[in-house]
């Protein structure tokens, strides 16, 4: 709960600062926006560590290989980074570059998911052979 309040405060203060600076220094306002975004992301990432520990415990209890959940964590990280980068591009009025970033993020997420897809395919294949 405290992280949400901190993130909201950072967001509101950064917005006020960016709007104040934007008229005289648009590049400075953009830097304020990027800095605030990174700060809010840092707060959000801190809250995800208990979630990761919980999923690791579930994985261990279910006797799953860490290689099964690893692609999920990687894809989550890729999606967060891609979303932030694409929105930063759009905020700078570069929507086409934002779209390219999203396409690249999708391709990389698919790539890191290949081991999981391969494992799922092998499990289905084994079930069909029974």
Residue frames as qw, qx, qy, qz and C-alpha x, y, z in Angstrom:
[[0.000, 0.885, 0.465, 0.000, 0.00, 0.00, 0.00],
 [0.315, -0.781, 0.098, 0.531, 2.83, 2.40, 0.84],
 [0.426, -0.100, 0.586, 0.682, 4.38, 1.78, -2.57],
 [0.201, 0.661, 0.632, 0.351, 1.17, 2.85, -4.31],
 [0.171, -0.940, -0.212, 0.204, 1.07, 6.07, -2.31],
 [0.425, -0.560, 0.355, 0.616, 4.73, 6.72, -3.11],
 [0.389, 0.195, 0.675, 0.595, 4.21, 5.97, -6.80],
 [0.088, 0.828, 0.529, 0.166, 1.16, 8.25, -6.95],
 [0.275, -0.883, -0.023, 0.381, 3.04, 11.05, -5.20],
 [0.434, -0.321, 0.511, 0.669, 6.00, 10.73, -7.55],
 [0.311, 0.446, 0.698, 0.466, 3.65, 10.69, -10.54],
 [0.016, -0.916, -0.401, -0.003, 1.68, 13.76, -9.46],
 [0.341, -0.798, 0.144, 0.475, 4.76, 15.78, -8.49],
 [0.447, -0.138, 0.601, 0.648, 6.58, 14.85, -11.69],
 [0.260, 0.644, 0.634, 0.341, 3.54, 15.78, -13.76],
 [0.116, -0.958, -0.199, 0.172, 3.33, 19.20, -12.11],
 [0.415, -0.620, 0.368, 0.555, 7.07, 19.73, -12.57],
 [0.449, 0.133, 0.679, 0.566, 7.00, 18.57, -16.20],
 [0.178, 0.806, 0.527, 0.203, 4.06, 20.85, -17.02],
 [0.233, -0.919, -0.012, 0.318, 5.83, 23.78, -15.37],
 [0.422, -0.494, 0.514, 0.560, 9.11, 23.16, -17.21],
 [0.601, 0.371, 0.656, 0.266, 7.58, 22.14, -20.55],
 [0.293, 0.930, 0.215, -0.062, 6.91, 25.67, -21.83],
 [0.037, -0.915, 0.374, 0.148, 10.51, 26.83, -21.48],
 [0.023, -0.530, 0.841, 0.109, 12.37, 23.53, -21.83],
 [0.883, 0.085, -0.132, -0.442, 10.49, 20.65, -23.55],
 [0.677, 0.304, -0.651, 0.161, 13.55, 18.38, -23.41],
 [0.016, -0.298, 0.690, -0.659, 13.86, 18.97, -19.67],
 [0.699, -0.072, 0.228, -0.674, 10.20, 18.09, -19.20],
 [0.869, 0.209, -0.401, -0.201, 10.77, 14.86, -21.10],
 [0.425, 0.326, -0.734, 0.417, 13.72, 14.00, -18.85],
 [0.369, -0.220, 0.529, -0.732, 11.55, 14.64, -15.78],
 [0.852, 0.066, -0.057, -0.517, 8.96, 12.26, -17.24],
 [0.760, 0.283, -0.582, 0.066, 11.54, 9.55, -17.89],
 [0.145, 0.335, -0.710, 0.603, 13.04, 9.95, -14.40],
 [0.575, -0.139, 0.372, -0.715, 9.63, 9.74, -12.76],
 [0.883, 0.153, -0.267, -0.356, 8.74, 6.69, -14.82],
 [0.598, 0.305, -0.692, 0.266, 11.91, 4.89, -13.78],
 [0.130, -0.278, 0.636, -0.708, 11.30, 5.78, -10.13],
 [0.753, -0.032, 0.165, -0.636, 7.74, 4.44, -10.23],
 [0.847, 0.237, -0.458, -0.130, 8.94, 1.28, -11.96],
 [0.305, 0.353, -0.749, 0.471, 11.58, 0.78, -9.27],
 [0.441, -0.177, 0.510, -0.717, 8.86, 0.97, -6.63],
 [0.866, 0.122, -0.073, -0.479, 6.74, -1.54, -8.54],
 [0.686, 0.347, -0.635, 0.075, 9.61, -3.98, -9.03],
 [0.030, -0.339, 0.740, -0.581, 10.28, -4.00, -5.29],
 [0.674, -0.051, 0.366, -0.640, 6.74, -5.24, -4.71],
 [0.844, 0.281, -0.336, -0.309, 7.21, -8.13, -7.14],
 [0.227, 0.456, -0.831, 0.222, 9.97, -9.89, -5.18],
 [0.476, -0.090, 0.728, -0.485, 7.51, -11.52, -2.71],
 [0.819, 0.364, 0.045, -0.442, 5.46, -12.70, -5.69],
 [0.572, 0.535, -0.621, -0.045, 8.56, -14.30, -7.22],
 [0.095, -0.335, 0.857, -0.379, 9.42, -16.02, -3.93],
 [0.681, 0.107, 0.480, -0.542, 5.86, -17.36, -3.70],
 [0.808, 0.467, -0.188, -0.307, 5.96, -18.71, -7.26],
 [0.325, 0.520, -0.779, 0.130, 9.34, -20.30, -6.56],
 [0.365, -0.175, 0.785, -0.470, 7.86, -22.04, -3.51],
 [0.795, 0.295, 0.235, -0.474, 4.91, -23.26, -5.58],
 [0.643, 0.568, -0.489, -0.157, 7.27, -24.48, -8.26],
 [0.077, 0.419, -0.863, 0.272, 9.32, -26.38, -5.71],
 [0.555, -0.002, 0.646, -0.524, 6.21, -27.88, -4.09],
 [0.819, 0.428, 0.102, -0.368, 4.92, -29.01, -7.50],
 [0.715, -0.239, 0.546, 0.364, 8.37, -30.37, -8.36],
 [0.585, 0.794, 0.154, 0.064, 8.65, -28.15, -11.44],
 [0.700, 0.047, 0.079, 0.708, 11.99, -27.35, -12.97],
 [0.125, -0.690, -0.089, 0.707, 13.07, -23.70, -12.66],
 [0.161, -0.094, 0.614, 0.767, 13.43, -23.79, -16.45],
 [0.042, 0.583, 0.784, 0.209, 9.63, -23.94, -16.68],
 [0.125, -0.886, -0.385, 0.227, 8.93, -20.66, -14.85],
 [0.428, -0.410, 0.200, 0.780, 12.02, -18.80, -15.98],
 [0.195, 0.284, 0.558, 0.755, 10.61, -17.94, -19.42],
 [0.172, -0.797, -0.562, -0.138, 7.50, -16.53, -17.76],
 [0.401, -0.755, -0.112, 0.507, 9.55, -14.16, -15.62],
 [0.378, -0.170, 0.409, 0.813, 11.66, -13.16, -18.59],
 [0.084, 0.514, 0.641, 0.563, 8.59, -12.50, -20.74],
 [0.266, -0.854, -0.428, 0.129, 7.06, -10.41, -17.94],
 [0.415, -0.594, 0.106, 0.681, 10.23, -8.31, -17.70],
 [0.289, 0.093, 0.566, 0.766, 10.36, -7.91, -21.47],
 [0.017, -0.701, -0.632, -0.331, 6.74, -6.81, -21.60],
 [0.317, -0.845, -0.252, 0.350, 7.24, -4.20, -18.87],
 [0.388, -0.424, 0.304, 0.759, 10.38, -2.79, -20.50],
 [0.224, 0.296, 0.666, 0.647, 8.72, -2.81, -23.92],
 [0.093, -0.813, -0.567, -0.091, 5.60, -1.04, -22.68],
 [0.333, -0.795, -0.076, 0.501, 7.58, 1.68, -20.91],
 [0.366, -0.254, 0.459, 0.768, 9.91, 2.24, -23.86],
 [0.159, 0.464, 0.694, 0.528, 7.05, 2.36, -26.37],
 [0.157, -0.878, -0.449, 0.055, 5.08, 4.82, -24.25],
 [0.379, -0.644, 0.111, 0.656, 8.19, 6.99, -23.84],
 [0.294, 0.050, 0.594, 0.747, 8.52, 7.06, -27.63],
 [0.001, 0.684, 0.651, 0.329, 4.87, 8.00, -28.01],
 [0.301, -0.833, -0.273, 0.375, 5.23, 10.70, -25.36],
 [0.304, -0.490, 0.327, 0.749, 8.03, 12.17, -27.49],
 [0.572, 0.629, 0.042, -0.525, 5.63, 12.13, -30.49],
 [0.207, 0.464, -0.804, -0.308, 7.46, 9.21, -32.11],
 [0.816, 0.006, 0.329, -0.475, 4.61, 6.71, -32.38],
 [0.832, 0.426, -0.335, -0.120, 6.20, 4.73, -35.21],
 [0.277, 0.490, -0.750, 0.347, 9.33, 4.08, -33.17],
 [0.512, -0.227, 0.590, -0.582, 7.09, 3.01, -30.26],
 [0.907, 0.207, 0.033, -0.365, 5.38, 0.52, -32.56],
 [0.657, 0.496, -0.558, 0.104, 8.76, -0.87, -33.66],
 [0.092, -0.430, 0.743, -0.504, 9.79, -1.27, -30.02],
 [0.744, -0.051, 0.402, -0.532, 6.59, -3.22, -29.36],
 [0.883, 0.364, -0.237, -0.179, 7.22, -5.52, -32.33],
 [0.406, 0.512, -0.693, 0.306, 10.78, -6.15, -31.15],
 [0.368, -0.326, 0.649, -0.581, 9.53, -6.84, -27.62],
 [0.882, 0.099, 0.149, -0.436, 7.00, -9.35, -28.93],
 [0.776, 0.450, -0.441, 0.015, 9.67, -11.14, -30.96],
 [0.169, 0.474, -0.735, 0.454, 12.06, -11.33, -28.00],
 [0.602, -0.203, 0.500, -0.589, 9.29, -12.53, -25.65],
 [0.930, 0.228, -0.081, -0.276, 8.46, -15.29, -28.12],
 [0.576, 0.521, -0.595, 0.208, 12.15, -16.21, -28.35],
 [0.079, -0.401, 0.740, -0.534, 12.62, -16.49, -24.58],
 [0.747, -0.051, 0.347, -0.564, 9.43, -18.56, -24.39],
 [0.668, 0.372, -0.586, -0.268, 10.75, -21.24, -26.77],
 [0.163, 0.214, -0.921, 0.281, 12.01, -23.53, -23.97],
 [0.431, 0.122, 0.607, -0.657, 8.59, -23.43, -22.31],
 [0.719, 0.382, -0.124, -0.567, 6.81, -24.05, -25.61],
 [0.478, 0.385, -0.785, -0.085, 9.20, -26.90, -26.34],
 [0.084, -0.097, 0.885, -0.448, 8.51, -28.49, -22.95],
 [0.594, 0.253, 0.367, -0.669, 4.75, -28.16, -23.46],
 [0.683, 0.428, -0.412, -0.425, 5.03, -29.70, -26.92],
 [0.297, 0.302, -0.899, 0.112, 7.09, -32.60, -25.56],
 [0.312, 0.032, 0.758, -0.573, 4.52, -33.23, -22.81],
 [0.696, 0.358, 0.100, -0.614, 1.64, -33.25, -25.30],
 [0.571, 0.446, -0.646, -0.239, 3.61, -35.52, -27.64],
 [0.063, 0.207, -0.930, 0.298, 4.31, -37.93, -24.77],
 [0.500, 0.168, 0.566, -0.634, 0.63, -38.00, -23.83],
 [0.707, 0.435, -0.171, -0.531, -0.38, -38.78, -27.40],
 [0.439, 0.414, -0.794, -0.073, 2.06, -41.69, -27.58],
 [0.317, -0.187, 0.802, -0.471, 0.58, -43.42, -24.53]]
